[in-house]
Amino acid sequence: MNYPFKNLEPISVWEHFYDITQVPRPSKKEEKIRQFLIDFAIKHHLEYKTDEVGNVLILKKASLGYENGPVVVLQSHMDMVCEKNQKTKFDFDQDAIQAWVDGEWVKAKGTTLGSDDGIGMAAAMAVLTASNLNHPRIEALFTMDEETGLTGAFGLKNDFLQGRILLNLDSEDEGEIFIGCAGGRDTIATLKIEKYAVNQNLIPIKLEVKGLLGGHSGDDINKGLANANKLLIRILFEAHQQFAVQLHSIDGGNLRNAIAREASAIIFIDPHQLENLKKLSSQYGITFKKEYHLTEPNIEVVLSETTALFEAIDEQQFIKSMQAIYACPHGVLAMSQDIAGFVETSTNLASIKIKGDSLVFTTSQRSSVASALDDACRMVNSTFSLIGAQVIHSDGYPGWTPNPKSKILKTSVESYEFLFKKTPKVLAIHAGLECGLIGEKYEGIDMISIGPTIKGAHSPDERLKIETVQMFWDHLVDILKRLK
């Protein structure tokens, strides 16, 4: 076995994390990881149960002297975001993640690492198997499909858990304790398109914007990252104005909760204008590098020859679509008036795809204020309704209202200060955590969210900072010890 985590501490957490990386677990395809958890419970003689939607709950008795302590839920999610670099050959349904150590970080070769939330799962499993910890009764809850629909949290019944203290293990910044999160909703616009035959004297060219960092559409939305969809449309817009290019197809972004890293279009152009198109693309490459010189050092604009059927999207639909994409908001819409530096409302132009005879635009909106979330969704709705697209909204998920007087918060802060001789930050997060839904089903449950440092989540640049895993573990263990 080529084990990549030799000499990393805590040993048990890293061993469990490695085992998790060997099990395919795309969102909505968690059958293998679910069975893995059941087998784990059976192997270690732990009581477990499952529910109708596929959540797994593994139980551990209180240690000696903690029998009268509060039941504590350790909550993480089974699925991972499956993103890979364009040139990486990888089947997320079959292949094991190829993790490796790069200095102070753990990364994956060409794919997402799955530390979101594999490292939370691993920490819970380490608690379940440890024989030397002091803790009250543990309920380790592993939920289904957090990344694409919060399916497990939505389907959780209000009698599945006994615990009324919950430690969510799905945060991505060590030294920060989260006590609230944004609610969210997706908006999907579908425009029926018609295609027509184009002059075969034209040549098909592939235009690509790539090399972007991408990232989490909530946690990273305020970090000045570029959106490949928005950059691509700037080039297409001007190329159409100058050279009357025609659009064959467009493919930008992938996941609703990730900022688009790559976007491409196949266009038709008069061969006599090809050199001018090359100059325009090159100039945009320089422009983009200047605009994002700190946050996106590897932006590339690439033109290449390609093949395509000689048919293009109707001219007026092409123009309207470009205008809608240009007008569609992306990024931070409002900052919180209550919490300094906290994003209140945002939107992400996640993907643009041709599916059959339709052009499909997928966006995701987030806000910690319900009325502002409605407003953001209507803003996006209006943008695409103006071009005749059919617009639908998902049901969304609720936010988690912060409780600064939380008892488990007080305990966790005291624990952190004791261990590390410094005060942690207490924050809300501009991302969806399952705590919002769980709090709705279990009124009065006392919750916090903690985790090690993860950067580049939801992209192949995802990386887990090694030293923070030990800190995360020490903090978790000490919190449990204090709940006597």
Secondary structure, 3 states (H helix, E strand, C coil): CCCCCCCCCCHHHHHHHHHHHCCCCECCCCHHHHHHHHHHHHHCCCEEEECCCCCEEEEECCCCCCCCCCCEEEEEECCECCCECCCCCCCCCCCCCCEEEECCEEEECCECCCHHHHHHHHHHHHHHHCCCCCCCCEEEEEECCCCCCCHHHHHCCCCCCCCCEEEECCCCCCCEEEEEECEEEEEEEEEECCEEECCCCCEEEEEEEECCCCEECCCCCCCCCCCHHHHHHHHHHHHHHHHCCEEEEEEECCCCCEECCCEEEEEEECHHHHHHHHHHHHHHHHHHHHHCCCCCCCCEEEEEECCCCCEEECHHHHHHHHHHHHHCCCEEEEECCCCCCCEEEEEEEEEEEEECCEEEEEEEEEECCHHHHHHHHHHHHHHHHCCCCEEEECCCECCECCCCCCHHHHHHHHHHHHHHCCCCEEEEECCCCCHHHHHHHCCCCEEEECCCCEECCCCCCCEEEHHHHHHHHHHHHHHHHHCC
